[in-house]
């Protein structure tokens, strides 16, 4: 029997728990960057991250492995861990145009200012629960 892993990806998008046990994927050799992307996506969003990783793999239904691999490498390098970013980057790769993920070219967007939380803030929350 010969399995085409790409053929099973739509089903795996619905049943992400089968991603590690699916027979068609057992001998599927993916570049190491894909494993890194999967680990980061799952760490960030657990089950939703696994589903998003399968969506990235589904890009192989449209794009060549070489182009998708370059997009995944670029996404990892840029810290843009997500399906939308990878899709944008693979389109840019195919169309030979620069990606527009650099927020410096959008000066009108507000900058995020995230402050650090002090341990005292957490302690006040704990005191509030005990009362």
VMD Tcl script that draws the C-alpha trace (Angstrom):
set ca {
  {0.00 0.00 0.00}
  {1.14 3.51 -0.78}
  {-0.19 6.39 1.30}
  {-0.18 10.02 0.25}
  {0.08 11.99 3.51}
  {-1.29 15.18 1.95}
  {-4.50 13.32 1.07}
  {-5.22 12.70 4.78}
  {-4.58 16.24 6.04}
  {-8.19 17.49 5.73}
  {-9.31 14.66 8.01}
  {-6.44 15.28 10.43}
  {-7.46 18.91 10.68}
  {-10.71 17.67 12.23}
  {-9.13 14.83 14.26}
  {-5.85 16.37 15.38}
  {-5.33 13.71 18.04}
  {-4.54 11.24 15.26}
  {-1.62 13.33 14.02}
  {0.96 11.12 15.74}
  {-0.72 7.78 15.03}
  {-1.92 8.18 11.44}
  {-0.42 5.41 9.31}
  {0.00 7.62 6.21}
  {2.23 9.99 8.16}
  {4.52 7.41 9.77}
  {7.30 7.54 7.17}
  {6.66 11.13 6.06}
  {10.01 12.91 6.20}
  {9.48 16.61 6.88}
  {12.29 19.14 7.31}
  {13.29 19.68 10.94}
  {11.87 23.22 10.94}
  {8.38 21.74 10.74}
  {8.90 19.91 14.04}
  {10.07 23.16 15.64}
  {7.04 25.01 14.27}
  {4.71 22.31 15.57}
  {6.28 22.36 19.03}
  {5.95 26.15 19.27}
  {2.37 26.16 18.00}
  {1.31 23.42 20.41}
  {3.08 25.12 23.32}
  {1.21 28.32 22.59}
  {-2.27 26.96 21.88}
  {-2.26 23.20 22.66}
  {-5.07 21.58 20.58}
  {-5.76 24.71 18.53}
  {-2.03 24.92 17.84}
  {-2.02 21.35 16.56}
  {-4.94 22.19 14.25}
  {-3.12 25.29 13.03}
  {-0.02 23.16 12.36}
  {-2.13 20.83 10.20}
  {-3.37 23.91 8.33}
  {0.27 24.77 7.62}
  {0.81 21.23 6.31}
  {-2.29 21.62 4.14}
  {-0.48 24.39 2.29}
  {1.31 21.47 0.60}
  {-1.93 20.89 -1.31}
  {-1.16 24.12 -3.18}
  {2.53 24.88 -2.78}
  {5.76 22.96 -3.26}
  {7.61 21.60 -0.22}
  {10.68 23.73 -1.00}
  {8.65 26.96 -0.98}
  {6.78 26.02 2.19}
  {10.02 25.05 3.90}
  {11.53 28.48 3.15}
  {8.35 30.12 4.51}
  {8.50 28.05 7.72}
  {12.18 28.94 8.18}
  {11.39 32.62 7.70}
  {8.44 32.45 10.10}
  {10.64 30.88 12.77}
  {13.36 33.45 12.20}
  {10.87 36.33 12.45}
  {9.03 34.86 15.44}
  {5.81 34.85 13.42}
  {4.48 31.52 14.65}
  {1.09 31.03 13.05}
  {-0.72 29.74 10.00}
  {-1.53 33.20 8.63}
  {2.10 34.29 8.83}
  {3.37 31.11 7.14}
  {0.73 31.43 4.40}
  {1.70 35.05 3.81}
  {5.38 34.12 3.69}
  {4.88 31.24 1.26}
  {2.86 33.49 -1.04}
  {5.66 36.04 -0.91}
  {8.18 33.29 -1.65}
  {6.26 32.12 -4.71}
  {5.50 35.63 -5.97}
  {9.10 36.80 -5.33}
  {8.03 39.81 -3.26}
  {9.06 40.97 0.20}
  {6.81 40.07 3.13}
  {4.86 42.82 4.89}
  {5.21 41.52 8.44}
  {7.46 44.37 9.56}
  {5.39 46.74 11.71}
  {7.94 49.54 11.19}
  {6.28 50.25 7.84}
  {2.97 50.85 9.66}
  {3.81 53.83 11.95}
  {0.12 54.68 12.49}
  {-0.52 51.46 14.39}
  {-0.31 51.88 18.15}
  {2.72 50.29 19.78}
  {1.99 47.73 22.45}
  {3.28 48.72 25.86}
  {3.35 45.68 28.11}
  {4.52 46.34 31.62}
  {5.97 43.77 33.98}
  {3.80 42.51 36.78}
  {5.11 42.62 40.31}
  {4.79 39.77 42.77}
  {2.83 42.12 45.07}
  {0.04 42.25 42.48}
  {-0.33 38.48 42.62}
  {-0.27 38.50 46.40}
  {-3.13 41.00 46.49}
  {-5.16 38.64 44.29}
  {-4.52 35.79 46.69}
  {-5.56 37.88 49.67}
  {-8.76 38.79 47.81}
  {-9.66 35.10 47.36}
  {-9.01 34.24 51.01}
  {-11.28 37.01 52.29}
}
mol new
graphics top color blue
foreach p $ca { graphics top sphere $p radius 0.5 }
foreach p [lrange $ca 0 end-1] q [lrange $ca 1 end] { graphics top cylinder $p $q radius 0.2 }
display resetview
